[in-house]
Amino acid sequence: PADIKGPVAQSDLCTDALINPHPRFATLTANIRKRRGRKVNIKVPLYIDTHTDERLQKENMPNGDDDLYMSGLPDVMCKRKHTIEMDAMCFGMGMCCLQVTFQARDIQESRHLYDQLAVLTPIMLALSAATPILKGRLADTDVRWATIAASVDDRTPQERGLDICEPTHKGQTSWMAGGGKRRLEKSRYESISSYICNCKAGAEDKSATNKYNDIDCPVDENAMATLLAAGVDKTLARHVAHLFVRDPLVIFSERIHLADSENTDHFENIQSTNWQTVRWKPPPPNSDIGWRVEFRSMEAQLTDFENAALTVMTVLLSRVLLYFRLNLYVPLSKVDENMATAHTRDAVLTERFWFRKHMADVEADTAGTEEPEYELMTISEILTGKGAHFPGLLPLVFAYLDSIGCDTATRDTVRRYAKLLEKRATGQVQTTASFIRHFVKSHPAYKHDSVVSQEIAHDLMMAGAAIGEGRLDAPQLLGDVVIEPIYADGAYEVPLESVPLDLQQRNELIEKYSTRAESDKQSGKTVSDGWSAPAAAQASLHVSSLQRSLSDAALKGSRQPVRREWSREDQGTDGEVDVLLTSHGCTCANAPAGSSDEDSDEVQNFQRTDCPTHAQPTQ
């Protein structure tokens, strides 16, 4: 095996052999460490099980009783012995994620989408939670975000608010952005620091979004002056100038001397290493690619069905935001609080999140009233509604699809996707994180000491592969989900609309679907089940047989694929197809997903990794 303490990461825990051989990644790893002045310092709370302290007492960790603040969780402090500590970029950037990129009609729509989707990022992070294990230990968190943020945190001590200078810098930080001393509250991988939409061009106080920009957003003064002089409005200039408080981390020698009037490589170099929960993506020059927004918070799942469900529902929520002209604005301080809350173990069930009470037209805000605009809600309430004043997001998705004349096949598929999210929010099925944690804790080799041994890790990987490939049933993860066949005839004739609906029609639709959702919940049904198909008769689909098993031997390596047999009573058709919605909002069972990497400007459907080179398209 390769040695630790390699020249690139200088890690005490992992070898440089883990770094992708492309020169970009070794350069990123080394430059993050050099700019910071020392190795990265990732700290995540350890899950304390029955025998954890007994094990720790035997190990007698040096300075084990020191108090440490946890990465990305400003109010959480743990003893060192109760902390999972990691010291290299690969602990974060080796993780997987699920991203969706949207094409907007124009710059204004892209700015509106950016703001509204940013509010949803912590909600979707909690719904997709899938990271309960770090460095071979069970963590007391469920998601990856804070770990990745700390793994690429290149801030100097002064930028982190400490009145010290790293010896390795030898006092020479003047070459850095801001002289290496400007206070930066966040890592370069974090939630957003400013909304960017200027509703009605900021002409009316009640439509201005600046009142929600209530957190620190440092800017590069020279970049800000340049943008304002070029006619960029202050709201957008603030966002772009904020990107330039960071230094570039890697650049290829042949791309240094370029004409910025003809090429955006220098901008993309900064933009692509500001990893935020949403990313606003201007079109590249000499291209027909338009204005885009990338939704970046969700975690990758074990099955294509779950990944498709999260992708499709995110796309549909983006259409609902535009079609109904919804307003989700809450102060960014509350969005940051929601991001921290999303890290909590089983946050989807146990926590409440700040959300807007009345999703009115963004240009008809409630400013000037005494009533608070937002309140704490469970994720179930955010999805399905709360009382008479808040209709919930899923009923609005259903209202939108019925309004545009959604076909039966797509309706049934979307209803199953929505039902999965709704069941997660009510605890009827587990999140991936909860499923993995339960698997470890119930494994015969687990000693209830927080350690995930190699044997347990191997069996977990085998089980995950078996579930993803359909060889192992996981009802606690998927409920009664069976992927039904989708027929192309007439299935994809209705385009997704984003042109705003007439306000009177909007209000009538929202009231109708909100009332029906409330009635469904009171009668014991899920909101998704209540969204039944129109009166037109549907062909009867049933599963003729579904026999899947996995023995202990299979868990340890044997592959015994079991055939799924389907029948359609009137046609006798076999097969199964997943439906994905592309970033343009169309539906096509045969359309391939995008295959661009983290830094590319190509429109993509979704990616399954936070690491650029390891991005794998999913179809």
C-alpha positions as CSV (number, residue, x, y, z in Angstrom):
1,P,0.0,0.0,0.0
2,A,1.1,3.6,-0.7
3,D,2.4,5.7,2.2
4,I,0.5,8.4,4.0
5,K,2.0,11.9,4.3
6,G,2.5,12.3,0.6
7,P,3.9,15.6,-0.8
8,V,0.5,16.8,-2.2
9,A,-2.1,16.3,0.6
10,Q,0.4,15.7,3.4
11,S,-2.4,13.8,5.1
12,D,-1.9,11.7,8.2
13,L,-4.8,9.6,7.2
14,C,-4.8,8.9,3.4
15,T,-2.3,8.5,0.6
16,D,-1.8,10.8,-2.4
17,A,-2.5,7.7,-4.5
18,L,-6.2,8.4,-3.9
19,I,-6.0,11.6,-5.9
20,N,-7.1,11.5,-9.5
21,P,-4.1,11.4,-11.8
22,H,-5.2,14.3,-13.9
23,P,-3.0,17.3,-12.9
24,R,-5.9,19.5,-12.0
25,F,-6.7,17.6,-8.8
26,A,-3.3,17.3,-7.3
27,T,-2.9,21.0,-8.0
28,L,-6.2,21.8,-6.3
29,T,-5.4,19.7,-3.3
30,A,-1.9,21.2,-2.9
31,N,-3.0,24.8,-3.5
32,I,-5.9,24.7,-1.0
33,R,-3.4,23.5,1.6
34,K,-0.8,26.1,0.7
35,R,-3.2,29.0,0.6
36,R,-4.7,28.0,3.9
37,G,-1.2,27.7,5.4
38,R,-1.9,24.2,6.7
39,K,-3.9,21.1,6.0
40,V,-7.7,21.3,6.0
41,N,-9.4,20.5,9.3
42,I,-12.7,18.7,8.9
43,K,-14.6,18.0,12.1
44,V,-17.9,16.1,12.3
45,P,-19.8,14.9,15.4
46,L,-19.4,11.2,16.1
47,Y,-22.5,9.1,16.7
48,I,-22.4,7.9,20.3
49,D,-23.6,4.3,20.6
50,T,-23.8,2.0,23.6
51,H,-20.2,1.0,23.7
52,T,-18.6,4.0,22.0
53,D,-17.1,5.5,25.1
54,E,-15.9,2.2,26.3
55,R,-13.9,1.8,23.1
56,L,-12.6,5.4,23.3
57,Q,-11.5,4.9,26.9
58,K,-9.3,2.0,25.8
59,E,-7.9,4.0,22.9
60,N,-7.0,6.8,25.2
61,M,-6.9,9.6,22.6
62,P,-4.5,12.4,23.3
63,N,-6.3,15.6,24.2
64,G,-9.6,13.7,23.9
65,D,-11.4,16.1,26.2
66,D,-10.6,19.2,24.2
67,D,-13.7,21.1,23.0
68,L,-13.9,21.5,19.2
69,Y,-16.4,23.4,17.1
70,M,-17.8,21.3,14.3
71,S,-17.3,22.2,10.6
72,G,-20.3,24.1,9.2
73,L,-22.3,23.8,12.4
74,P,-21.5,27.0,14.3
75,D,-23.6,26.2,17.4
76,V,-22.3,22.6,17.8
77,M,-19.3,21.8,20.0
78,C,-18.0,18.3,20.8
79,K,-15.1,16.7,22.7
80,R,-12.2,15.7,20.4
81,K,-12.8,12.1,21.3
82,H,-16.4,12.5,20.1
83,T,-15.3,14.0,16.8
84,I,-14.6,12.5,13.4
85,E,-11.5,14.4,12.2
86,M,-10.3,14.4,8.6
87,D,-7.4,16.3,7.0
88,A,-7.5,16.0,3.2
89,M,-9.6,17.2,0.3
90,C,-10.4,13.7,-0.8
91,F,-12.6,13.1,2.3
92,G,-15.0,15.7,0.9
93,M,-14.5,15.9,-2.9
94,G,-14.6,12.1,-3.1
95,M,-18.3,12.1,-2.3
96,C,-21.3,11.8,-4.7
97,C,-24.2,14.2,-5.3
98,L,-27.2,14.7,-7.5
99,Q,-27.3,18.0,-9.4
100,V,-29.9,19.5,-11.8
101,T,-29.3,22.3,-14.3
102,F,-32.1,24.4,-15.6
103,Q,-32.2,26.4,-18.8
104,A,-34.0,29.8,-18.4
105,R,-35.8,31.8,-21.0
106,D,-33.7,34.9,-20.3
107,I,-31.4,36.5,-17.7
108,Q,-34.3,37.8,-15.6
109,E,-35.9,34.4,-15.3
110,S,-32.5,32.8,-14.4
111,R,-32.1,35.3,-11.6
112,H,-35.5,34.7,-10.3
113,L,-35.0,30.9,-10.4
114,Y,-31.7,31.2,-8.7
115,D,-33.2,33.0,-5.7
116,Q,-36.3,30.8,-5.3
117,L,-34.4,27.5,-5.7
118,A,-31.8,28.6,-3.1
119,V,-34.6,28.6,-0.5
120,L,-35.4,24.9,-1.4
121,T,-31.8,23.6,-1.2
122,P,-31.8,22.7,2.5
123,I,-35.2,21.1,2.2
124,M,-34.1,18.9,-0.7
125,L,-30.8,18.2,1.1
126,A,-32.7,16.8,4.1
127,L,-35.0,14.8,1.9
128,S,-32.1,13.2,0.0
129,A,-29.9,12.6,3.1
130,A,-27.4,9.8,2.4
131,T,-24.1,10.3,4.3
132,P,-24.2,8.8,7.8
133,I,-20.7,7.3,7.6
134,L,-17.4,9.2,7.5
135,K,-13.8,7.8,7.8
136,G,-15.2,4.4,8.9
137,R,-17.3,5.8,11.7
138,L,-21.0,6.5,12.1
139,A,-21.5,10.2,12.2
140,D,-24.2,12.1,14.2
141,T,-25.1,13.9,11.0
142,D,-26.9,12.6,7.9
143,V,-25.6,14.8,5.0
144,R,-22.3,15.6,3.3
145,W,-22.4,19.4,2.8
146,A,-20.3,20.6,5.8
147,T,-17.7,18.0,5.2
148,I,-17.1,19.0,1.6
149,A,-17.1,22.7,2.6
150,A,-14.3,22.1,5.1
151,S,-12.4,19.8,2.7
152,V,-11.8,22.8,0.3
153,D,-11.6,25.6,2.8
154,D,-8.6,27.6,1.7
155,R,-9.1,30.6,4.0
156,T,-6.2,31.9,6.0
157,P,-6.5,32.3,9.8
158,Q,-7.3,36.0,9.4
159,E,-10.0,35.3,6.8
160,R,-11.5,32.8,9.3
161,G,-11.5,35.6,12.0
162,L,-8.3,34.5,13.9
163,D,-5.7,37.1,14.8
164,I,-2.8,34.9,13.9
165,C,-0.6,34.3,10.9
166,E,0.4,30.8,9.7
167,P,4.2,30.3,10.0
168,T,4.3,28.8,6.5
169,H,3.1,32.1,5.1
170,K,6.0,34.0,6.7
171,G,3.8,37.1,6.7
172,Q,3.7,37.1,2.9
173,T,0.0,37.1,2.0
174,S,-0.2,40.4,0.0
175,W,-0.5,38.4,-3.2
176,M,-3.8,36.9,-2.1
177,A,-7.2,38.3,-2.8
178,G,-7.9,40.8,-0.1
179,G,-4.3,40.5,1.1
180,G,-5.4,37.2,2.8
181,K,-6.9,39.3,5.6
182,R,-10.4,40.2,4.5
183,R,-13.0,38.5,6.8
184,L,-14.7,35.7,5.0
185,E,-17.5,34.0,6.9
186,K,-17.8,31.0,4.6
187,S,-15.7,28.5,2.8
188,R,-15.7,28.7,-1.0
189,Y,-18.0,25.6,-0.9
190,E,-21.1,26.9,0.9
191,S,-24.7,28.2,0.7
192,I,-25.2,31.4,-1.2
193,S,-24.4,34.8,0.3
194,S,-26.8,37.0,-1.7
195,Y,-30.0,36.9,-3.7
196,I,-29.6,38.2,-7.2
197,C,-33.0,39.0,-8.6
198,N,-34.1,42.7,-8.9
199,C,-37.9,42.5,-9.2
200,K,-39.3,45.5,-11.0
201,A,-35.6,46.6,-11.2
202,G,-35.8,47.5,-7.5
203,A,-38.0,50.5,-8.3
204,E,-40.4,49.7,-5.5
205,D,-39.4,49.1,-1.9
206,K,-42.0,46.4,-1.5
207,S,-40.5,44.4,-4.4
208,A,-36.9,44.8,-3.5
209,T,-35.1,41.6,-2.4
210,N,-32.2,43.3,-0.6
211,K,-34.1,43.2,2.7
212,Y,-33.6,39.4,2.6
213,N,-29.8,39.8,2.0
214,D,-29.2,40.0,5.8
215,I,-25.9,38.2,6.0
216,D,-22.3,39.3,5.3
217,C,-21.4,39.2,1.6
218,P,-17.9,40.6,1.1
219,V,-17.0,41.8,-2.3
220,D,-13.8,42.5,-4.3
221,E,-13.9,46.3,-4.5
222,N,-12.2,46.5,-7.9
223,A,-14.5,43.9,-9.4
224,M,-17.5,45.8,-8.0
225,A,-16.4,49.1,-9.4
226,T,-15.8,47.5,-12.9
227,L,-19.2,45.9,-13.0
228,L,-21.1,49.1,-11.9
229,A,-19.2,51.2,-14.4
230,A,-20.2,48.7,-17.1
231,G,-23.9,49.2,-16.3
232,V,-24.5,46.0,-14.3
233,D,-27.1,46.7,-11.6
234,K,-25.9,46.7,-8.0
235,T,-27.8,43.5,-7.0
236,L,-26.1,41.4,-9.6
237,A,-22.8,43.2,-9.4
238,R,-22.7,42.3,-5.7
239,H,-23.0,38.6,-6.5
240,V,-20.3,38.5,-9.2
241,A,-17.9,40.7,-7.1
242,H,-18.4,38.3,-4.2
243,L,-17.0,35.5,-6.3
244,F,-13.8,37.4,-6.7
245,V,-13.0,37.5,-3.0
246,R,-11.5,34.1,-3.7
247,D,-8.2,33.3,-5.5
248,P,-8.1,31.0,-8.5
249,L,-6.9,27.6,-7.4
250,V,-5.7,26.1,-10.7
251,I,-5.1,27.3,-14.2
252,F,-3.3,25.7,-17.2
253,S,-0.4,27.7,-18.5
254,E,-1.8,27.8,-22.1
255,R,-5.0,29.4,-20.7
256,I,-3.4,32.3,-18.9
257,H,-3.0,34.9,-21.6
258,L,-6.5,35.1,-23.2
259,A,-8.6,38.0,-24.4
260,D,-11.4,38.4,-21.9
261,S,-13.5,40.2,-24.4
262,E,-13.6,37.0,-26.5
263,N,-13.3,34.3,-23.9
264,T,-14.7,33.6,-20.4
265,D,-12.2,31.1,-19.2
266,H,-10.8,33.5,-16.5
267,F,-14.3,34.1,-15.2
268,E,-15.2,30.4,-15.3
269,N,-12.0,29.6,-13.4
270,I,-13.2,31.6,-10.4
271,Q,-16.9,30.7,-10.9
272,S,-16.3,27.0,-11.1
273,T,-14.4,26.9,-7.8
274,N,-17.1,28.9,-5.9
275,W,-19.1,25.8,-5.1
276,Q,-22.5,27.0,-3.7
277,T,-25.9,25.4,-3.2
278,V,-27.1,27.0,-6.5
279,R,-24.9,28.4,-9.3
280,W,-25.9,31.1,-11.7
281,K,-24.4,30.3,-15.1
282,P,-24.2,33.0,-17.8
283,P,-24.0,31.7,-21.4
284,P,-20.5,31.3,-22.9
285,P,-19.6,33.5,-25.8
286,N,-20.3,32.3,-29.4
287,S,-22.7,29.7,-28.2
288,D,-26.5,29.0,-28.3
289,I,-26.4,27.9,-24.7
290,G,-28.6,30.3,-22.7
291,W,-28.8,31.5,-19.1
292,R,-28.8,28.6,-16.6
293,V,-29.2,27.8,-12.9
294,E,-27.6,24.7,-11.3
295,F,-29.3,23.1,-8.3
296,R,-26.5,21.5,-6.3
297,S,-27.5,20.4,-2.8
298,M,-29.0,17.0,-3.2
299,E,-27.3,13.7,-2.4
300,A,-27.1,10.6,-4.7
301,Q,-29.4,7.7,-3.9
302,L,-29.1,3.9,-4.1
303,T,-31.5,3.5,-7.0
304,D,-32.3,5.1,-10.3
305,F,-35.9,5.5,-9.2
306,E,-35.0,7.6,-6.2
307,N,-32.6,9.7,-8.3
308,A,-35.2,10.2,-11.0
309,A,-37.8,11.1,-8.3
310,L,-35.6,13.9,-6.9
311,T,-34.6,15.1,-10.3
312,V,-38.1,15.2,-11.8
313,M,-39.7,16.8,-8.7
314,T,-37.0,19.5,-8.6
315,V,-37.6,20.2,-12.3
316,L,-41.4,20.4,-11.7
317,L,-40.9,22.7,-8.7
318,S,-38.9,25.0,-10.9
319,R,-41.8,25.1,-13.4
320,V,-44.3,25.7,-10.6
321,L,-42.3,28.6,-9.3
322,L,-42.5,30.3,-12.7
323,Y,-46.0,29.3,-13.7
324,F,-47.7,30.4,-10.4
325,R,-45.2,33.3,-9.9
326,L,-44.5,32.1,-6.4
327,N,-42.5,34.0,-3.8
328,L,-40.4,31.8,-1.5
329,Y,-38.1,34.6,-0.1
330,V,-37.0,34.3,3.5
331,P,-33.9,36.1,4.9
332,L,-30.7,34.3,3.9
333,S,-29.8,34.0,7.6
334,K,-32.8,31.7,7.8
335,V,-31.6,29.7,4.8
336,D,-28.2,29.2,6.4
337,E,-30.0,28.1,9.6
338,N,-32.0,25.6,7.5
339,M,-28.8,24.3,6.0
340,A,-27.4,23.6,9.5
341,T,-30.7,22.0,10.5
342,A,-30.6,19.7,7.4
343,H,-27.4,18.1,8.8
344,T,-29.2,16.8,11.9
345,R,-29.7,13.1,12.1
346,D,-33.2,12.3,10.7
347,A,-33.9,16.0,10.1
348,V,-36.6,15.2,7.6
349,L,-38.7,13.8,10.5
350,T,-37.5,15.6,13.7
351,E,-36.7,19.1,12.6
352,R,-38.6,22.2,11.4
353,F,-37.4,24.6,8.8
354,W,-38.0,28.3,8.1
355,F,-40.4,28.7,5.2
356,R,-42.6,31.4,3.8
357,K,-46.2,31.4,5.0
358,H,-47.8,33.0,1.9
359,M,-46.3,32.2,-1.5
360,A,-47.7,35.3,-3.2
361,D,-46.5,36.9,-6.4
362,V,-42.9,38.0,-5.8
363,E,-43.8,41.5,-7.1
364,A,-46.7,41.9,-4.7
365,D,-44.8,41.4,-1.5
366,T,-46.3,41.7,2.0
367,A,-43.7,44.3,3.1
368,G,-45.2,46.9,5.4
369,T,-47.5,44.5,7.3
370,E,-47.0,43.5,10.9
371,E,-47.4,39.8,10.2
372,P,-44.2,37.8,10.0
373,E,-43.6,36.5,6.4
374,Y,-42.2,33.1,7.4
375,E,-42.5,30.5,10.1
376,L,-41.1,27.1,11.2
377,M,-42.6,24.1,9.3
378,T,-41.9,20.4,9.1
379,I,-40.8,19.1,5.7
380,S,-44.1,17.2,5.6
381,E,-46.0,20.5,6.0
382,I,-43.8,22.2,3.3
383,L,-44.6,19.4,0.9
384,T,-48.3,18.8,1.6
385,G,-49.6,22.0,3.2
386,K,-50.2,23.6,6.6
387,G,-53.7,24.8,7.5
388,A,-55.7,27.1,5.2
389,H,-52.9,29.6,4.6
390,F,-50.2,27.3,3.1
391,P,-51.2,25.0,0.2
392,G,-47.9,22.9,0.1
393,L,-45.6,22.3,-2.8
394,L,-46.9,19.0,-4.0
395,P,-50.5,20.1,-4.5
396,L,-49.1,23.0,-6.6
397,V,-47.2,20.5,-8.7
398,F,-50.4,18.5,-9.2
399,A,-52.3,21.7,-10.0
400,Y,-49.7,22.7,-12.5
401,L,-49.6,19.4,-14.4
402,D,-53.4,19.2,-14.5
403,S,-53.5,22.8,-15.8
404,I,-51.2,22.1,-18.7
405,G,-53.0,18.9,-19.6
406,C,-50.5,16.3,-18.4
407,D,-50.9,12.8,-20.0
408,T,-51.9,9.8,-18.0
409,A,-48.5,8.0,-18.2
410,T,-46.5,10.9,-17.0
411,R,-49.1,11.6,-14.3
412,D,-48.8,8.1,-12.9
413,T,-45.0,8.3,-12.9
414,V,-44.9,11.8,-11.2
415,R,-47.4,10.6,-8.6
416,R,-45.2,7.8,-7.6
417,Y,-42.2,10.1,-7.4
418,A,-44.1,12.6,-5.3
419,K,-45.4,9.8,-3.1
420,L,-41.8,8.7,-2.3
421,L,-40.9,12.2,-1.1
422,E,-44.1,12.5,0.9
423,K,-43.5,9.1,2.6
424,R,-40.0,10.1,3.5
425,A,-41.3,13.3,5.1
426,T,-43.7,11.3,7.2
427,G,-41.4,8.5,8.1
428,Q,-43.3,5.8,6.2
429,V,-40.0,5.1,4.3
430,Q,-36.5,5.8,5.3
431,T,-34.0,8.2,3.8
432,T,-30.9,6.6,2.4
433,A,-28.9,7.8,5.4
434,S,-31.4,6.2,7.8
435,F,-31.4,3.0,5.8
436,I,-27.6,2.8,5.8
437,R,-27.4,3.6,9.6
438,H,-29.9,0.9,10.3
439,F,-28.0,-1.6,8.1
440,V,-24.8,-1.0,10.1
441,K,-26.4,-1.1,13.5
442,S,-28.2,-4.3,12.7
443,H,-25.2,-6.1,11.2
444,P,-24.0,-9.1,13.2
445,A,-20.4,-7.8,13.2
446,Y,-21.3,-4.3,14.6
447,K,-20.1,-3.9,18.1
448,H,-22.2,-0.8,18.9
449,D,-19.1,1.3,19.2
450,S,-19.6,3.6,16.2
451,V,-17.0,1.7,14.1
452,V,-17.9,0.6,10.6
453,S,-15.5,-2.3,10.0
454,Q,-14.3,-3.5,6.7
455,E,-16.6,-6.5,6.9
456,I,-19.6,-4.3,7.5
457,A,-18.5,-1.8,4.8
458,H,-18.1,-4.7,2.3
459,D,-21.6,-6.1,3.0
460,L,-23.1,-2.6,2.8
461,M,-21.6,-2.0,-0.6
462,M,-22.9,-5.4,-1.8
463,A,-26.4,-4.7,-0.5
464,G,-26.4,-1.3,-2.0
465,A,-25.4,-2.7,-5.4
466,A,-28.1,-5.4,-5.1
467,I,-30.8,-2.8,-4.3
468,G,-29.7,-0.5,-7.1
469,E,-29.7,-3.4,-9.6
470,G,-33.1,-4.8,-8.5
471,R,-31.8,-8.0,-6.9
472,L,-32.8,-7.1,-3.4
473,D,-36.1,-5.7,-2.1
474,A,-35.8,-2.8,0.2
475,P,-39.4,-1.9,1.2
476,Q,-38.1,0.2,4.2
477,L,-36.4,2.4,1.6
478,L,-38.8,2.3,-1.3
479,G,-42.1,1.2,0.2
480,D,-44.3,-0.6,-2.4
481,V,-42.6,1.1,-5.3
482,V,-42.4,-1.0,-8.5
483,I,-41.1,0.7,-11.6
484,E,-44.0,0.4,-14.1
485,P,-43.7,0.4,-17.9
486,I,-44.0,3.7,-19.7
487,Y,-45.5,3.7,-23.2
488,A,-44.4,6.3,-25.7
489,D,-47.8,6.6,-27.5
490,G,-49.1,10.1,-26.6
491,A,-46.9,10.3,-23.5
492,Y,-44.8,13.3,-24.4
493,E,-47.1,15.6,-26.3
494,V,-47.6,18.3,-23.5
495,P,-44.7,20.7,-23.0
496,L,-43.9,22.0,-19.6
497,E,-45.2,25.6,-19.3
498,S,-43.4,28.3,-17.4
499,V,-45.3,31.4,-18.7
500,P,-47.1,32.8,-15.7
501,L,-50.7,31.9,-15.2
502,D,-53.5,34.5,-14.9
503,L,-53.7,35.5,-11.2
504,Q,-57.3,34.7,-10.9
505,Q,-56.8,31.3,-12.4
506,R,-53.8,30.8,-10.2
507,N,-55.7,31.6,-7.0
508,E,-58.6,29.3,-8.0
509,L,-56.3,26.4,-8.8
510,I,-54.3,26.8,-5.6
511,E,-57.4,26.9,-3.5
512,K,-58.9,23.8,-5.2
513,Y,-55.8,21.7,-4.8
514,S,-55.0,22.9,-1.3
515,T,-58.5,22.0,-0.2
516,R,-58.3,18.6,-1.8
517,A,-54.9,17.9,-0.2
518,E,-56.2,18.8,3.3
519,S,-59.2,16.5,2.7
520,D,-56.9,13.7,1.7
521,K,-54.7,14.1,4.8
522,Q,-57.8,14.1,7.1
523,S,-59.1,10.9,5.4
524,G,-55.8,9.1,6.0
525,K,-54.6,9.2,2.4
526,T,-51.3,10.6,1.1
527,V,-51.7,13.8,-0.9
528,S,-50.0,12.0,-3.8
529,D,-52.6,9.2,-3.8
530,G,-55.4,11.8,-3.7
531,W,-54.1,13.2,-7.1
532,S,-56.0,10.6,-9.1
533,A,-56.1,10.5,-12.8
534,P,-58.9,12.2,-14.8
535,A,-62.1,10.4,-15.5
536,A,-60.7,8.8,-18.7
537,A,-60.2,5.1,-18.2
538,Q,-56.7,3.8,-17.6
539,A,-55.4,0.5,-18.8
540,S,-54.9,-1.8,-15.9
541,L,-51.3,-2.5,-14.9
542,H,-50.3,-5.1,-12.5
543,V,-47.3,-7.0,-11.5
544,S,-47.7,-10.7,-12.5
545,S,-44.8,-11.7,-10.3
546,L,-42.0,-10.0,-8.5
547,Q,-39.7,-12.6,-7.0
548,R,-36.5,-11.2,-5.6
549,S,-34.2,-12.6,-3.0
550,L,-30.7,-12.2,-1.8
551,S,-29.0,-14.8,0.4
552,D,-26.2,-14.1,2.9
553,A,-23.9,-15.6,0.3
554,A,-25.1,-13.1,-2.3
555,L,-24.5,-10.3,0.1
556,K,-20.9,-11.4,0.2
557,G,-20.4,-11.4,-3.6
558,S,-22.4,-13.9,-5.5
559,R,-24.6,-12.4,-8.2
560,Q,-28.0,-14.1,-8.6
561,P,-30.1,-11.7,-10.8
562,V,-33.8,-12.3,-10.5
563,R,-36.0,-11.5,-13.5
564,R,-38.8,-9.0,-13.0
565,E,-41.9,-10.2,-14.9
566,W,-44.5,-7.6,-15.9
567,S,-47.8,-8.0,-17.7
568,R,-50.2,-5.5,-19.2
569,E,-53.6,-7.1,-19.4
570,D,-54.7,-5.6,-22.7
571,Q,-51.3,-5.7,-24.5
572,G,-49.0,-8.2,-22.8
573,T,-46.0,-5.9,-22.9
574,D,-42.9,-6.7,-21.0
575,G,-40.2,-4.2,-19.8
576,E,-39.6,-1.2,-17.6
577,V,-38.5,2.3,-18.4
578,D,-37.7,5.3,-16.2
579,V,-38.8,8.8,-17.2
580,L,-36.3,11.6,-16.7
581,L,-37.0,15.3,-17.4
582,T,-34.1,17.1,-19.1
583,S,-32.9,20.4,-18.0
584,H,-35.0,22.0,-20.8
585,G,-38.1,20.7,-19.1
586,C,-39.1,18.1,-21.7
587,T,-39.9,14.5,-21.1
588,C,-38.3,11.7,-23.1
589,A,-37.8,8.1,-22.1
590,N,-35.0,7.8,-24.7
591,A,-33.2,11.1,-24.2
592,P,-29.7,10.6,-22.7
593,A,-28.8,12.6,-19.7
594,G,-26.1,15.3,-20.0
595,S,-22.5,14.2,-19.7
596,S,-20.6,17.4,-18.9
597,D,-18.4,17.8,-15.9
598,E,-18.5,20.3,-13.0
599,D,-16.7,23.0,-14.8
600,S,-18.4,22.6,-18.2
601,D,-20.9,25.0,-19.7
602,E,-22.9,22.3,-21.5
603,V,-26.5,21.9,-20.3
604,Q,-26.7,18.8,-18.2
605,N,-29.5,16.8,-16.7
606,F,-27.9,15.7,-13.5
607,Q,-24.6,14.6,-12.1
608,R,-23.8,12.1,-9.4
609,T,-20.6,13.5,-8.0
610,D,-19.2,16.6,-6.4
611,C,-15.8,15.8,-8.0
612,P,-15.6,17.2,-11.6
613,T,-13.7,14.3,-13.1
614,H,-15.8,11.6,-11.5
615,A,-19.1,13.0,-12.8
616,Q,-21.0,10.2,-14.3
617,P,-24.2,10.8,-16.4
618,T,-27.2,8.9,-15.3
619,Q,-29.8,7.8,-17.9
